[in-house]
Amino acid sequence: MPEMQALSERLDALLAGTTLLRIELLGFSSLKTYAPAHESVQDHRLVSVGRRAKYLVWEFDDGVHIVLHLSQAGRLDIERPPKTTKPRGSAVRFVFGHDEAGLDGESIGVLVREYGTHRKASWWVLAPCDEGPLAGLGPEPGSEAFAEIMLTSDSRRRLTTDLRDQHVMSGIGRGWGDDILHRAKLSPFASLHSLSAQQREALLISVTNVLAEALELERAREGGLSEAKLGGRFKVHGRAGEPCPTPCGDTLSRVSFENYEMTYCPTCQTGGRVLADRRLSRLLK
């Protein structure tokens, strides 16, 4: 959420009021809708760029909106002027321009591309009343509905699972989830059902503070999200084998799953117990 919120603010300041001159479809699998046709949005004015959960939402003057999800390895480059090349992993290029927006006739390209081999970055062209992938998303941090889940839910699933499930609570994901649970000193394998009232309060405060600090840092970024890797901003996530950021003296551990890994501190979060890592267990057999 912090990355997408700050990015939406930068895009809104840069592009709101401009006209979408053309869409260059560079990777056909990225477009998830066929009606309205993506060409129908061309020559319309972009009213605003906002965010819902991990999605960017581009609102146009005819009520049609484009919803964009960068997924894990998707990146967004700002091109001034727009390029004509097709970099590896390119999905789509949007070209905007409008004299009245103060661009003095200059056009700006917004290139969506992906690193790695997975092609999961997606975008939708949606009619005014169509929520598309936004339908069914859970409440976001900062809302009363989110706080109610934190304080009253009887979920018996692992905390790391609930924090990642966008239909339960949206916008956090596994990276910030690791940092949030570490700040709250809670085991990722605990459940909301198992937490005391005090632990629930600590978790809610941790969510608020970790995301607020992350957003403050993200607002200092310029341009798009062009870097191949963005993980350096996490204090815990992706840092297995490094010293715990608290003065506990322990080393961060990981639990590896099929497509991702979770990082935690045994001393700070699990009472010194090392959580079972099934992938490591298979390697040791």
Sine and cosine of phi, psi and omega as CSV:
sin_phi,cos_phi,sin_psi,cos_psi,sin_omega,cos_omega
0.00,0.00,-0.70,0.71,-0.02,-1.00
-0.85,0.52,-0.66,0.75,-0.01,-1.00
-0.90,0.44,-0.71,0.70,-0.04,-1.00
-0.95,0.32,-0.57,0.82,0.03,-1.00
-0.90,0.43,-0.76,0.65,0.00,-1.00
-0.91,0.42,-0.62,0.78,0.02,-1.00
-0.90,0.43,-0.68,0.74,0.01,-1.00
-0.89,0.46,-0.59,0.81,0.03,-1.00
-0.91,0.40,-0.67,0.74,0.02,-1.00
-0.92,0.40,-0.67,0.74,0.01,-1.00
-0.92,0.40,-0.63,0.78,0.02,-1.00
-0.89,0.45,-0.69,0.73,0.01,-1.00
-0.91,0.42,-0.55,0.84,-0.06,-1.00
-0.99,0.12,-0.62,0.79,-0.23,-0.97
-0.90,-0.45,-0.32,0.95,-0.04,-1.00
-0.84,0.53,0.76,-0.65,-0.04,-1.00
1.00,-0.10,-0.19,0.98,0.04,-1.00
-1.00,0.08,0.14,-0.99,0.02,-1.00
-0.95,-0.33,0.68,-0.74,0.07,-1.00
-0.97,0.24,0.96,-0.28,-0.08,-1.00
-0.98,0.21,-0.65,0.76,0.00,-1.00
-0.28,-0.96,0.36,-0.93,0.09,-1.00
-0.86,-0.51,0.83,-0.56,0.04,-1.00
-0.97,-0.26,0.96,-0.27,-0.03,-1.00
-0.99,0.16,0.95,-0.31,-0.11,-0.99
-0.98,-0.21,-0.33,0.94,0.04,-1.00
-0.64,-0.77,0.97,-0.26,-0.20,-0.98
-0.91,0.41,-0.44,0.90,-0.03,-1.00
-0.95,0.30,-0.26,0.97,-0.05,-1.00
-0.97,0.24,-0.48,0.88,-0.01,-1.00
-0.99,0.14,0.85,-0.53,-0.13,-0.99
-0.97,-0.22,0.03,1.00,0.01,-1.00
-0.76,-0.65,0.37,-0.93,0.07,-1.00
-0.85,-0.52,-0.26,0.97,0.04,-1.00
-0.62,-0.79,0.79,-0.62,-0.04,1.00
-0.89,0.46,0.47,-0.88,0.05,-1.00
-0.90,0.43,0.59,-0.81,-0.05,-1.00
-0.90,0.43,-0.45,0.90,0.03,-1.00
-0.92,0.39,-0.39,0.92,-0.06,-1.00
-0.93,0.36,-0.32,0.95,-0.01,-1.00
-0.99,0.14,-0.33,0.95,-0.01,-1.00
-0.88,0.47,0.55,-0.84,-0.03,-1.00
0.95,0.30,0.22,0.98,0.08,-1.00
-0.97,-0.24,0.47,-0.88,-0.04,-1.00
-1.00,0.09,0.70,-0.71,0.06,-1.00
-0.99,0.16,0.89,-0.46,-0.04,-1.00
-0.99,0.16,-0.70,0.71,-0.04,-1.00
-0.31,-0.95,0.34,-0.94,0.15,-0.99
-0.86,-0.51,0.86,-0.50,0.00,-1.00
-0.81,-0.59,-0.25,-0.97,-0.04,-1.00
-0.57,-0.82,0.58,-0.81,0.19,-0.98
-0.68,-0.74,0.89,-0.45,-0.08,-1.00
0.83,0.56,-0.83,-0.55,-0.02,-1.00
-0.99,-0.12,0.19,0.98,-0.06,-1.00
-0.98,-0.20,0.63,-0.78,0.22,-0.98
-1.00,0.03,0.68,-0.74,-0.03,-1.00
-0.84,-0.54,0.90,-0.44,-0.02,-1.00
-0.96,-0.26,0.91,-0.41,-0.03,-1.00
-0.99,-0.13,0.74,-0.67,0.00,-1.00
-0.93,-0.36,0.24,-0.97,-0.15,-0.99
-0.93,0.37,-0.26,0.97,0.04,-1.00
-0.99,-0.11,0.14,0.99,0.00,-1.00
1.00,0.01,-0.28,0.96,0.07,-1.00
-0.94,0.35,0.57,-0.82,0.03,-1.00
-0.70,-0.71,0.53,-0.85,0.08,-1.00
-0.97,-0.25,0.78,-0.63,0.04,-1.00
-0.92,-0.38,0.77,-0.64,-0.10,-0.99
-0.81,-0.59,0.75,-0.66,0.07,-1.00
-0.84,-0.54,0.86,-0.51,-0.05,-1.00
-0.99,0.15,-0.23,0.97,-0.04,-1.00
0.86,0.51,-0.36,-0.93,-0.15,-0.99
-0.96,0.29,-0.68,0.73,-0.13,-0.99
-0.91,-0.40,0.19,0.98,0.03,-1.00
-0.96,0.28,0.58,-0.81,0.02,-1.00
-0.71,-0.70,0.38,-0.93,-0.04,-1.00
-0.78,-0.63,0.88,-0.47,-0.01,-1.00
-0.97,-0.25,0.68,-0.73,0.12,-0.99
-1.00,-0.08,0.83,-0.55,-0.05,-1.00
-0.91,-0.41,0.88,-0.47,0.03,-1.00
-0.76,-0.65,0.98,-0.18,0.01,1.00
-0.99,0.15,0.14,-0.99,0.02,-1.00
-0.87,0.49,0.62,-0.79,0.02,-1.00
-1.00,-0.01,0.21,-0.98,0.03,-1.00
-0.92,-0.38,0.01,1.00,-0.02,-1.00
-0.98,0.18,0.24,-0.97,0.07,-1.00
-0.81,-0.58,1.00,0.06,-0.01,-1.00
-0.88,0.47,0.37,-0.93,0.02,-1.00
-0.86,0.51,0.70,-0.71,0.00,-1.00
0.99,0.14,0.16,0.99,-0.03,-1.00
-0.92,0.39,0.66,-0.75,0.03,-1.00
-0.94,-0.33,-0.77,0.64,-0.06,-1.00
-0.30,-0.95,0.48,-0.88,0.11,-0.99
-0.81,-0.59,0.81,-0.59,0.09,-1.00
-0.97,-0.24,0.74,-0.68,-0.01,-1.00
-0.89,-0.46,0.84,-0.55,-0.04,-1.00
-0.89,-0.45,0.45,-0.89,0.10,-0.99
-0.12,-0.99,0.51,-0.86,0.02,-1.00
-0.06,-1.00,0.86,-0.50,-0.02,-1.00
-0.85,0.52,-0.65,0.76,-0.08,-1.00
-0.92,0.40,-0.28,0.96,0.00,-1.00
-1.00,0.09,0.04,1.00,0.03,-1.00
1.00,0.06,0.27,0.96,0.00,-1.00
-1.00,0.00,-0.06,1.00,0.05,-1.00
0.81,0.59,0.66,0.75,0.06,-1.00
0.99,0.10,-0.11,0.99,-0.01,-1.00
-0.97,0.25,0.63,-0.77,0.10,-0.99
-0.97,-0.23,0.42,-0.91,-0.05,-1.00
-0.78,-0.63,0.73,-0.68,0.05,-1.00
-0.98,-0.19,0.60,-0.80,0.11,-0.99
-0.85,-0.52,0.96,-0.27,-0.06,-1.00
-0.99,-0.16,0.80,-0.61,0.09,-1.00
-0.97,-0.25,0.83,-0.56,0.01,-1.00
-0.60,-0.80,0.19,-0.98,-0.04,-1.00
-0.75,-0.66,0.60,-0.80,0.15,-0.99
-1.00,-0.06,0.31,-0.95,0.03,-1.00
0.98,0.20,-0.24,-0.97,-0.09,-1.00
-0.98,-0.20,-0.33,0.94,-0.02,-1.00
-0.98,0.20,0.69,-0.73,0.00,-1.00
-0.89,-0.45,1.00,0.07,-0.08,-1.00
-0.86,-0.50,-0.12,0.99,0.08,-1.00
-0.88,0.47,0.71,-0.71,-0.14,-0.99
-0.64,-0.76,0.44,-0.90,0.12,-0.99
-0.56,-0.83,0.49,-0.87,-0.09,-1.00
-0.78,-0.62,0.64,-0.77,0.18,-0.98
-0.96,-0.26,0.90,-0.45,-0.19,-0.98
-0.86,-0.51,0.63,-0.78,0.09,-1.00
-0.92,0.40,0.31,-0.95,-0.12,-0.99
-0.77,0.64,-0.62,0.78,-0.07,-1.00
-0.98,-0.18,0.13,0.99,-0.06,-1.00
-0.99,-0.11,0.87,-0.49,0.02,-1.00
-1.00,0.10,-0.31,0.95,0.00,-1.00
0.81,0.59,-0.76,-0.65,-0.05,-1.00
-0.95,0.33,-0.15,0.99,0.01,-1.00
-0.98,0.22,-0.34,0.94,0.01,-1.00
-0.92,0.40,0.73,-0.69,0.05,-1.00
1.00,0.04,0.03,1.00,0.06,-1.00
-0.94,0.35,0.56,-0.83,0.02,-1.00
-0.97,0.23,0.13,-0.99,0.00,-1.00
-0.92,0.39,0.42,-0.91,-0.03,-1.00
-0.99,-0.14,0.42,-0.91,0.10,-1.00
-0.81,0.58,0.64,-0.77,-0.03,-1.00
0.99,-0.17,-0.25,0.97,0.00,-1.00
-1.00,-0.07,0.36,-0.93,0.04,-1.00
-0.91,0.42,-0.60,0.80,0.00,-1.00
-0.90,0.44,-0.61,0.79,0.03,-1.00
-0.91,0.41,-0.72,0.70,0.01,-1.00
-0.87,0.50,-0.59,0.80,0.01,-1.00
-0.90,0.44,-0.65,0.76,0.05,-1.00
-0.88,0.48,-0.74,0.67,-0.02,-1.00
-0.85,0.52,-0.64,0.77,-0.15,-0.99
-1.00,-0.04,-0.33,0.94,-0.12,-0.99
-0.78,-0.63,-0.25,0.97,-0.09,-1.00
-0.87,0.50,0.60,-0.80,0.03,-1.00
-0.96,-0.27,0.38,0.92,-0.04,-1.00
-0.86,0.51,0.69,-0.72,0.03,-1.00
-0.97,-0.25,0.11,0.99,0.07,-1.00
-0.97,0.23,0.31,-0.95,0.04,-1.00
-0.89,0.47,0.57,-0.82,0.01,-1.00
-0.85,0.53,-0.67,0.75,-0.01,-1.00
-0.88,0.48,-0.52,0.86,0.03,-1.00
-0.95,0.30,-0.72,0.69,0.01,-1.00
-0.90,0.44,-0.64,0.77,-0.01,-1.00
-0.92,0.40,-0.47,0.88,0.00,-1.00
-1.00,0.05,-0.34,0.94,-0.10,-0.99
-0.98,0.18,0.95,-0.30,-0.08,-1.00
-0.93,0.36,-0.25,0.97,0.06,-1.00
-1.00,0.08,-0.25,0.97,0.05,-1.00
-1.00,-0.09,-0.79,0.61,0.06,-1.00
-0.52,-0.85,0.78,-0.62,-0.21,-0.98
-0.97,-0.25,0.54,-0.84,0.18,-0.98
0.98,-0.18,-0.04,1.00,-0.08,-1.00
-1.00,-0.07,-0.90,0.44,0.00,-1.00
0.99,0.17,0.09,-1.00,-0.13,-0.99
-0.97,0.26,-0.54,0.84,-0.03,-1.00
-0.89,0.45,-0.85,0.52,0.02,-1.00
-0.94,0.35,-0.43,0.90,0.07,-1.00
-0.88,0.48,-0.67,0.74,0.05,-1.00
-0.87,0.49,-0.72,0.69,-0.02,-1.00
-0.91,0.40,-0.61,0.79,0.01,-1.00
-0.90,0.44,-0.73,0.69,-0.02,-1.00
-0.92,0.39,-0.56,0.83,0.05,-1.00
-0.92,0.39,-0.68,0.73,0.00,-1.00
-0.89,0.46,-0.61,0.79,0.00,-1.00
-0.99,0.15,-0.11,0.99,-0.01,-1.00
0.86,0.51,0.72,0.69,-0.01,-1.00
-0.86,-0.51,0.61,-0.79,0.06,-1.00
-0.93,0.38,0.71,-0.70,0.07,-1.00
-0.90,0.43,-0.31,0.95,0.01,-1.00
-1.00,-0.06,-0.01,1.00,0.13,-0.99
-0.95,0.30,0.16,-0.99,0.03,-1.00
-0.80,-0.59,0.33,-0.94,0.07,-1.00
-0.86,0.50,-0.59,0.81,0.02,-1.00
-0.85,0.53,-0.57,0.82,-0.10,-0.99
-1.00,0.09,-0.18,0.98,-0.11,-0.99
-0.99,0.14,0.56,-0.83,0.14,-0.99
-0.98,0.22,0.20,-0.98,0.04,-1.00
-0.87,0.50,-0.62,0.78,0.01,-1.00
-0.92,0.40,-0.65,0.76,0.03,-1.00
-0.92,0.39,-0.60,0.80,0.05,-1.00
-0.89,0.45,-0.69,0.72,0.04,-1.00
-0.88,0.48,-0.67,0.74,0.02,-1.00
-0.89,0.45,-0.63,0.78,0.03,-1.00
-0.91,0.42,-0.70,0.71,0.01,-1.00
-0.89,0.46,-0.68,0.73,0.03,-1.00
-0.90,0.44,-0.64,0.77,0.01,-1.00
-0.89,0.45,-0.69,0.72,0.05,-1.00
-0.84,0.55,-0.76,0.64,-0.05,-1.00
-0.87,0.49,-0.75,0.66,-0.11,-0.99
-0.95,0.30,-0.68,0.73,-0.02,-1.00
-0.89,0.45,-0.71,0.71,-0.02,-1.00
-0.94,0.34,-0.58,0.82,0.03,-1.00
-0.91,0.42,-0.69,0.72,0.03,-1.00
-0.90,0.43,-0.64,0.77,0.01,-1.00
-0.91,0.41,-0.65,0.76,0.00,-1.00
-0.91,0.42,-0.63,0.78,0.03,-1.00
-0.87,0.50,-0.67,0.75,0.04,-1.00
-0.93,0.37,-0.66,0.75,-0.03,-1.00
-0.91,0.42,-0.53,0.85,0.01,-1.00
-0.93,0.38,-0.26,0.97,0.05,-1.00
-1.00,0.10,-0.19,0.98,0.02,-1.00
-0.96,0.28,0.46,-0.89,0.06,-1.00
-0.90,-0.44,0.41,-0.91,0.07,-1.00
0.95,0.31,-0.55,-0.83,-0.04,-1.00
-1.00,-0.04,-0.57,-0.82,0.11,-0.99
-0.86,-0.52,0.97,0.24,-0.18,-0.98
-1.00,0.00,-0.32,0.95,-0.09,-1.00
-0.90,0.43,0.59,-0.81,0.01,-1.00
-0.89,0.45,-0.61,0.79,0.00,-1.00
-0.78,-0.62,0.67,-0.74,-0.05,-1.00
-0.88,-0.48,0.19,0.98,-0.17,-0.99
-0.98,0.19,-0.16,0.99,-0.09,-1.00
-0.91,0.42,-0.25,0.97,-0.05,-1.00
-0.99,0.12,-0.23,0.97,0.01,-1.00
-0.98,0.22,0.58,-0.81,0.05,-1.00
-1.00,0.04,-0.43,0.90,-0.05,-1.00
-0.83,-0.56,-0.76,0.65,-0.10,-1.00
-0.84,0.55,0.75,-0.66,0.04,-1.00
0.97,0.24,0.17,0.99,-0.06,-1.00
-0.91,-0.42,0.47,0.88,0.03,-1.00
-0.83,0.55,0.67,-0.74,-0.04,-1.00
1.00,-0.06,-0.23,0.97,0.04,-1.00
-1.00,-0.05,0.32,-0.95,0.05,-1.00
-0.90,0.44,0.58,-0.82,0.08,-1.00
-0.87,0.49,0.66,-0.75,-0.01,-1.00
-0.92,0.40,-0.23,0.97,0.12,-0.99
-1.00,0.00,0.31,-0.95,-0.01,-1.00
-0.99,0.16,0.65,0.76,-0.03,-1.00
-0.99,0.15,-0.33,0.94,0.02,-1.00
1.00,0.04,-0.04,1.00,-0.03,-1.00
-1.00,-0.02,0.13,-0.99,0.04,-1.00
-0.94,-0.34,0.63,-0.78,0.00,-1.00
-0.92,0.39,0.65,-0.76,0.02,-1.00
-0.91,-0.41,0.15,-0.99,-0.01,-1.00
-0.71,-0.71,0.38,-0.93,0.22,-0.97
-0.83,-0.56,0.86,-0.52,-0.07,-1.00
-0.99,-0.11,0.73,-0.68,0.10,-1.00
-0.92,-0.40,-0.12,-0.99,-0.10,-0.99
-0.88,0.47,-0.71,0.70,-0.10,-1.00
-0.86,-0.51,0.08,1.00,-0.01,-1.00
-0.33,-0.94,0.13,-0.99,0.07,-1.00
-0.72,-0.70,0.41,-0.91,-0.02,-1.00
-0.87,-0.49,0.68,-0.73,-0.06,-1.00
-0.89,-0.45,0.62,-0.79,-0.04,-1.00
-0.40,-0.92,0.19,-0.98,0.08,-1.00
-0.93,-0.36,0.87,-0.48,0.00,-1.00
-0.86,0.51,-0.64,0.77,-0.03,-1.00
-0.94,0.35,-0.73,0.68,-0.09,-1.00
-0.97,0.23,-0.46,0.89,-0.21,-0.98
-0.88,-0.48,-0.47,0.88,-0.13,-0.99
-0.81,-0.59,0.34,0.94,0.03,-1.00
0.89,0.45,0.50,0.87,0.02,-1.00
1.00,0.01,-0.11,0.99,-0.04,-1.00
-0.99,0.12,0.73,-0.69,0.07,-1.00
-1.00,0.04,0.82,-0.57,-0.05,-1.00
-0.96,0.29,0.53,-0.85,-0.02,-1.00
-0.90,0.43,0.76,-0.65,0.05,-1.00
-0.90,-0.43,0.98,-0.21,-0.12,-0.99
-0.90,0.44,-0.58,0.82,0.00,-1.00
-0.91,0.42,-0.69,0.72,0.04,-1.00
-0.89,0.45,-0.63,0.78,0.01,-1.00
-0.87,0.49,-0.64,0.77,0.00,-1.00
-0.91,0.42,-0.61,0.79,-0.02,-1.00
-0.93,0.38,-0.48,0.88,-0.06,-1.00
-0.99,0.11,-0.20,0.98,-0.02,-1.00
-0.96,0.29,0.00,0.00,0.00,0.00
